[in-house]
């Protein structure tokens, strides 16, 4: 499986092609099982118990839970790291996400070019089932317009395209796990969490995912270089996913490249409002996709190419 090749020159520019479509381009079990989400997971540290704990991470985030296990929504901090042009660079995001409606709003900050060139304003991203909306995308898009991308048509299902892994998709990816290693307890921002490590099969995760996530994950199952994604997941005593790190592999001009995506969740129960843009505010003109040998490729908004096409 191969995610579209990337054509680019220079570290930051290559990363932009990866994480923002030309700019830089986890659910088994039931959370409402009689308050089971509130139970200390002493039996979830090895064997089948550990697998179940990880697989049900998405269901716990959706809720309904009881008492301190209630989730439904959360504040989100993300990072996406890769090496480009011999330099390791990171894209960072921050915002809020509603797991029940599978929608969120994040501000994504691209790394600054060391030479001070190709600077880009923070990108506002709206996440919705089957769609990604971006403002300040650049590439010739007016600053007051949104670009809408069909995530089910992306080769990676928007797991890396937007520079942010959709938090619900990140959790539902854990539904594809078949074996888990319990690493131990650790402290995460003052919260005791259980650290699990394993690999998840993207296709299996897609089959177990909610209807709203299935299309994008199915696309990802067909798009990555490998079927499996290594992960580290951190669950609190109520079974809520606090942090997850995935390592995605894709082909880049004949070479295998790794993208490490980390999602941090806190502030559960926060109010989230994600009004989607009106049709008149969505850009439908041409988008510059990149430059090669002094020329530029252009594509029509709403018909974005596979991720990684600069």
C-alpha positions in Angstrom: 0.0 0.0 0.0 1.4 3.4 -0.9 0.2 6.9 -0.1 0.7 9.2 -3.0 4.3 10.2 -3.7 5.4 13.7 -2.6 7.3 16.0 -5.0 9.0 18.8 -3.2 12.2 20.5 -2.5 13.4 21.5 1.0 12.5 20.4 4.5 9.6 22.7 5.4 8.1 22.6 1.9 8.2 18.8 1.9 6.4 18.7 5.2 3.8 21.1 4.0 3.2 18.9 1.0 2.7 16.0 3.4 0.4 17.5 6.0 -2.1 19.9 4.5 -3.0 18.8 1.0 -0.6 21.0 -0.8 0.3 23.3 2.0 1.7 20.6 4.3 -0.2 17.9 3.9 -10.3 3.5 17.9 -14.6 0.5 18.9 -15.5 -2.7 20.6 -17.6 -2.9 23.8 -20.0 -0.4 25.2 -19.1 2.5 27.5 -22.5 2.5 29.2 -22.2 -1.0 30.6 -23.6 -0.3 34.1 -20.9 2.2 34.9 -18.1 -0.1 33.8 -16.1 2.9 32.6 -15.7 4.0 36.2 -14.2 0.7 37.3 -10.5 0.7 38.1 -9.0 -1.4 35.3 -6.9 -3.8 37.5 -7.8 -6.7 35.1 -7.0 -4.7 32.0 -3.3 -4.8 32.3 -2.5 -7.9 30.3 -4.0 -10.5 28.0 -7.6 -10.2 26.7 -8.4 -7.6 29.3 -5.8 -5.2 27.9 -7.0 -5.8 24.3 -10.6 -5.0 25.4 -9.5 -1.9 27.3 -7.7 -0.5 24.2 -10.5 -1.5 21.7 -13.2 0.2 23.7 -11.3 3.5 23.9 -13.5 5.2 21.3 -16.7 4.0 22.9 -15.7 5.4 26.2 -14.9 8.8 24.6 -18.3 8.9 23.0 -20.1 7.9 26.2 -22.5 7.9 27.8 -20.4 7.4 30.8 -21.2 8.0 34.5 -19.6 10.2 37.0 -16.0 11.1 36.3 -15.9 8.8 33.3 -18.3 11.0 31.3 -16.6 12.2 28.2 -18.4 13.2 25.0 -16.0 16.0 24.2 -12.5 17.1 25.1 -9.9 19.7 24.5 -7.2 18.5 22.1 -3.5 19.1 21.5 -1.9 17.4 18.6 1.5 17.1 17.0 2.6 15.5 13.7 6.3 14.9 13.2 8.3 13.7 10.3 11.8 14.1 8.7 12.1 16.1 5.5 15.2 17.2 3.8 17.3 15.8 6.7 15.4 17.9 9.2 12.8 16.7 11.7 9.9 19.1 11.8 6.7 19.2 13.7 3.2 20.5 13.0 1.2 21.4 16.0 -2.6 21.8 16.6 -4.9 22.8 19.4 -8.7 23.0 19.8 -11.8 21.1 20.9 -13.6 18.0 19.7 -17.1 16.5 20.1 -16.8 12.7 19.9 -20.6 12.2 19.7 -21.0 14.4 16.7 -17.5 13.6 15.4 -16.7 17.2 14.8 -14.1 19.6 16.0 -12.2 22.8 15.4 -8.5 23.2 15.6 -5.8 25.7 14.8 -2.8 24.1 13.1 0.6 25.8 13.1 3.1 24.9 10.5 6.9 25.0 11.2 8.6 28.1 10.0 11.1 27.8 7.3 14.6 28.2 8.8 15.4 30.7 6.0 12.3 32.7 6.9 10.7 31.9 3.5 7.4 30.3 2.7 5.8 31.5 6.0 2.2 30.5 6.5 -0.5 31.8 8.8 -2.0 29.3 11.2 -4.6 27.1 9.4 -8.1 26.8 10.9 -9.4 23.3 10.4 -13.0 22.1 10.9 -13.4 18.3 11.3 -16.7 16.7 10.4 -17.8 13.2 9.3 -16.4 12.6 5.9 -15.1 16.2 5.5 -12.2 18.5 6.3 -12.6 22.3 6.0 -9.5 24.5 6.0 -9.1 28.3 6.1 -5.8 30.0 5.4 -4.8 27.1 3.4 -2.7 29.2 1.0 -1.9 28.0 -2.5 -3.9 30.8 -4.0 -7.0 30.3 -1.9 -8.5 33.7 -0.7 -7.9 34.3 3.0 -11.6 34.6 3.7 -12.6 31.3 2.0 -12.7 27.7 3.1 -11.5 24.7 1.2 -13.6 21.5 1.6 -12.0 18.1 1.2 -13.8 14.8 1.0 -11.8 12.6 3.5 -13.3 9.4 2.1 -11.6 10.2 -1.2 -8.1 10.7 0.4 -5.7 7.8 0.2 -4.9 8.2 3.9 -8.5 8.9 5.0 -7.3 12.2 6.6 -5.0 10.4 9.1 -2.1 12.6 8.1 -3.4 14.9 5.3 -4.5 17.8 7.5 -1.4 17.8 9.7 -3.8 16.5 12.4 -5.2 13.0 12.9 -8.9 13.3 13.5 -9.2 12.5 17.2 -12.1 10.1 16.7 -10.3 8.3 13.9 -7.2 8.1 16.2 -9.3 6.4 18.8 -11.2 4.2 16.4 -7.9 3.0 14.9 -7.3 1.2 18.2 -10.3 -1.0 17.4 -8.1 -2.9 15.0 -5.8 -4.2 17.7 -5.4 -7.9 18.3 -2.5 -8.0 20.7 -1.4 -5.5 23.3 1.6 -5.2 25.7 1.0 -3.5 29.0 4.0 -1.3 29.6 3.1 0.1 33.1 1.6 3.1 34.9 2.9 6.6 34.4 2.0 10.1 35.2 0.6 12.3 32.4 0.0 15.9 33.4 -0.8 14.9 37.0 -3.1 12.0 35.9 -2.2 8.4 36.5 -2.5 6.5 33.2 -1.9 3.0 32.0 0.4 2.7 29.0 -0.3 0.1 26.3 1.7 -0.6 23.2 0.8 -2.7 20.2 -0.1 -2.6 16.5 -3.5 -2.0 14.9 -4.8 -3.3 11.6 -6.3 -0.5 9.7 -8.7 -2.6 7.7 -10.0 -4.4 10.9 -10.4 -1.0 12.6 -12.4 0.3 9.6 -14.8 -2.7 9.8 -15.3 -2.1 13.6 -15.6 1.7 13.3 -18.7 3.8 13.6 -20.5 4.5 10.4 -19.3 8.1 10.4 -15.6 7.0 10.5 -15.8 3.9 8.4 -15.5 5.6 5.0 -12.3 7.5 5.8 -10.7 4.5 7.6 -11.6 2.2 4.7 -9.8 4.6 2.4 -6.8 4.6 4.7 -6.7 0.8 4.7 -6.2 0.9 1.0 -3.7 3.8 1.0 -0.9 3.2 3.4 2.3 1.2 2.7 1.6 -1.3 5.5 -1.7 -2.7 6.8 -0.7 -2.2 10.4 0.0 0.9 12.5 2.2 0.7 15.7 0.8 2.7 18.6 1.2 3.7 22.2 -2.0 4.4 24.1 -2.5 5.9 27.5 -5.8 5.3 29.3 -6.8 6.7 32.7 -8.5 4.7 35.5 -11.9 5.3 33.9 -10.7 3.9 30.6 -10.7 7.3 28.8 -8.0 7.7 26.2 -5.7 10.5 27.4 -3.0 10.2 24.8 -2.3 8.1 21.7 0.7 8.1 19.4 0.6 6.4 16.0 3.4 5.7 13.6 2.3 5.8 10.0 4.5 4.7 7.1 4.2 5.7 3.5 6.2 5.8 0.3 7.9 9.0 -0.7 9.7 8.9 -4.1 10.6 5.3 -3.6 11.7 5.7 0.1 9.7 4.7 3.2 9.0 7.7 5.4 7.4 7.6 8.9 5.0 10.2 10.3 4.5 10.2 14.1 1.1 11.6 15.1 0.3 12.3 18.7 -3.1 13.2 20.1 -3.5 14.5 23.7 -7.0 14.7 25.3 -8.0 16.6 28.5 -10.7 18.9 29.8 -13.5 16.3 29.1 -17.0 17.6 28.8 -16.0 20.9 27.3 -18.6 22.7 25.2 -17.8 22.4 21.5 -19.5 24.4 18.7 -18.5 23.7 15.1 -20.7 25.6 12.7 -19.8 24.5 9.2 -19.2 27.1 6.4 -22.0 28.2 4.1 -21.7 27.1 0.5 -21.0 30.7 -0.5 -17.9 30.7 1.8 -16.3 27.6 0.2 -13.7 28.2 -2.5 -14.4 26.4 -5.7 -11.6 27.9 -7.9 -8.2 26.6 -8.8 -5.7 25.7 -6.2 -2.0 25.8 -6.8 -0.5 22.4 -5.9 3.2 23.0 -6.1 6.1 24.1 -8.2 8.6 22.1 -10.1 11.2 23.4 -12.5 9.7 26.8 -12.4 6.2 25.7 -13.3 3.1 25.3 -11.1 0.3 22.6 -11.1 -3.2 23.7 -10.4 -6.3 21.7 -9.5 -9.9 22.7 -8.9 -11.0 23.0 -5.3 -13.4 20.2 -4.3 -11.4 17.8 -6.4 -8.3 17.5 -4.3 -5.7 14.9 -5.3 -4.4 12.2 -3.0 -2.5 13.4 0.1 1.1 14.3 -0.5 0.6 15.8 -3.9 2.3 19.2 -3.4 
